[in-house]
Amino acid sequence: MKYMILLAGVLLSVLGACTRNEDITPDASEGSRTQMAFNVSVPGELEGNLFREGDEMGVFILPEGGGEENSTDNYNTRLVYESGEWKSEAALYWLSNEAGSRVEMIGYYPYRLEAGKELLSLQVEADQTGEGCRNSEFLWGKTTLTKGELGAPQTAEMRHLTSALVFHVRIDNEFSGKDKCIDNLRVKSYADGWLDCLTGEVSLKENPRWLAPYRMEVPDSWDDETYVCRISPQQYEDMEFLTFQWGDKSFSKDFTCLFEAGKVYQFTLQISDAPSLVLDSQMPIEDWQEEQHTAEMEKYQMGDPWPDADNVQGYVVRLRKGSEPGLVVGIPPEDMYQMIVPERYGEVMDSKQNALQSINWTENTGSNNMLEMRMQFGDLSDFPGFNYCASLGGGWFIPTLDELSWFFYEFFYMDSNLKKERVEWWQTHISSGTLRAFTSTLYFQWEEGREFQLSFLDETTYEVSFPYTSLRTYWSRVLPFRYY
């Protein structure tokens, strides 16, 4: 699924009760103390996406003005995220039962046993192509809390300690016949952060290394590819910053910029014979996330050309909804393609069958099947149908049987009032007659695959079938899809 940049403000609701929904009456006996319970929430549409089951954070409850380990029972207490809430390994206490008493609450993420005793490394992962980007997230916050009436909510805020970089890769239209994906994009980091957990101060230590960013499964609108990575905040003064390959050429870009914690920096990497790198914007992460969400939600209506009317590569057939991406259907080419080049069929099956069978064609999404083909083989010239899809640019894929079956039902049949309108639209923009094309539901162990055949019985009724076909002799069109 698509990687989401996290909101910069993480609110910690501190309730004077044992649970979020239960009022308690404090024990009035001498020496009793009131417990705290923590609930972590994220404002906005990303709520629930910030933390995962089993995540850990640390909390310090200290006297106002700070304190040592022997001044509190809650010195680096571990909290674990379970079933949608934070649960503490040890009871969390106010230091005094007196109304109006104050404490300092320090929260940080992720949990470290050595916090409060030595500096914590904020080293982002070098390989951020998968979970490494998420695992490079560090948060910290300190708030002075005042004890009020029992059950009155308290809030504290944590902030991001890293910078987020977003690279919008756009390839000039004149190069549409060339490879529309870059390779080996790397970002040069020169230093790592180290956190004093009790003060929030971050220092830098020199450590030059290359970072591999995360390639978003669903590129941003207008992009051929979109990459995201996190780095420790640092300053570049006309220093080597970015390298990548395009085709058989390697490129390197120097840059000058001060990257600050809690901000996202958006770049456009324009690919041509002389590629350019431009910093488009910098803003707090939460502002960027809201801007992105609003722009994408309002940009398209059903049936709109994608990405725009001047460069029609497909049409919007499912709108974005919340964090769920929208769907674009491409225009099927007139040419027919083979699944495997016939004159190389025997050689391909001898040399690549194990790799082909290692792909979980029946369980993967079409997007994941396409990604695995790229990762396994790089050069897809032996697989003309996939090669055509790759030539359209990053993000395009051949859908699976299940994806197509659901899409046709959703598009043509789910809303009975739109049946006639949708059939007319499809016949005008996609195919006026019976359409027969690939799916990426394939069975290389049996040398078979599934195609689809879509036809219309009348102005409101469609019929679709998914017959088996031989991979050795199969020729068909390609109906490409992509998310936006």
Buried (B, 14 or more C-beta within 10 A) or exposed (E): EBBBBBBBBBBBBBBBBBEEEEEBEEEEEEEEBBBBBBBBEBEEBBEEEBBEEEBBBBBBBBBEEEBEEEEBBBBBBBBBBEEEBBEBEEEBBBBBBEEEBBBBBBBBBBBBEEBBEEBBBBBBBBBBBEEBBBBBBBBBBBBEBEBEEBEEEBEBBBBBBBBBBBBBBBBEEEBEEEBBBBEEBBBBBBBBBBBBBBEBEBEBEEEEBEBBBBBBBBBBBBBBBBBBBBBBBBEBEEBBBBBBBBEEEEBEBEBEBEBBBBBBBBBBBBBEEEBEBEEEBBBBBBBBBBEBBEEBBEBBEBBBBBBEEEEBBBBBBBBBEEEEBBBBBBBBBEEBBBBBBEEEBEEBBEEBEEBBEEBEBBEBBBBBBBBBBBEEBEEBEBBBBBBBBBBBBBBBBBBBBBBBBEBBEEBBBEEEEBBEBBBEBBEEBBBEEEBBBBBBBBBBEEBBBBBBBBBBEEEBEBEBEBEEBEBBEBBBBBBBBBBB
